[in-house]
Amino acid sequence: MHRISALPTEQVQAYRAGAPDGYGNPPERAISNGAGNPCRHCLTYIPKGKDMLVLAHRPFSETQPYAETGPIFICAEPCLRYEDRDALPEALSDSPNYLIKGYGWDDRIVYGTGIIAPQAQLQETAENIFARSDVAYIHVRSALNNCYHARIDRA
């Protein structure tokens, strides 16, 4: 099984301290409605009534044509980063499908790797994408809204 990587703790702590998001804005504070607000750090759903941050996230170190930016949620209060290598995180267990695609060592989409994968076949589909030597990592995104969920790294 390949490693599902949540947002790094240092990056999440910076957002909680007001660091600018992918568009240069401070994260917005909101209250979770309990339906579909997955934290990209602990990879669990933020419980109803709990404070959360909403921000534009660009999971790339630099801007470039393939550096997609989209909205994400983060627990406003400290939470533990998802580190389980044996189980699918809660945040990737609710939707029937996910958009996954491979990226090269240059942080650009590897054409021909993008696919809407059924949740039950997420790991198998990732294995097939990683069969290509030009794929460095995979992003998991919402199949409906294109929101970034997590990164899959080679084991």
Order of alpha helices (4+ residues) and beta strands (2+ residues): beta-alpha-beta-beta-beta-beta-beta-alpha-beta-beta
